[in-house]
Amino acid sequence: MMTPDLLQRAGAFLYGDRWKAMLSRDLGCSDRTLRRWMAGKPMPAGTLEKVRAILAKHRRALEAIEDALEAAIEPVAA
């Protein structure tokens, strides 16, 4: 079950200080709706899965950047 605490933790990690506006955009709801959820209004079914999908998308993007950085490291001559 998605809780306001989990929603806040995921949003702040993904987007920083402006997480409410950016997460609501990615969830397809208004930031006002998201604020209602944070105040305790029940979240619709599927919110947890949507947040997990957003996290997975960001994880894949971070892994691609990490791979590119790893490839850019020049080997140290022995």
PyMOL commands that set and color helices and strands:
alter all, ss='L'
color gray80, all
select helices_A, chain A and resi 4-27+31-38+47-72
alter helices_A, ss='H'
color red, helices_A
deselect
rebuild
show_as cartoon
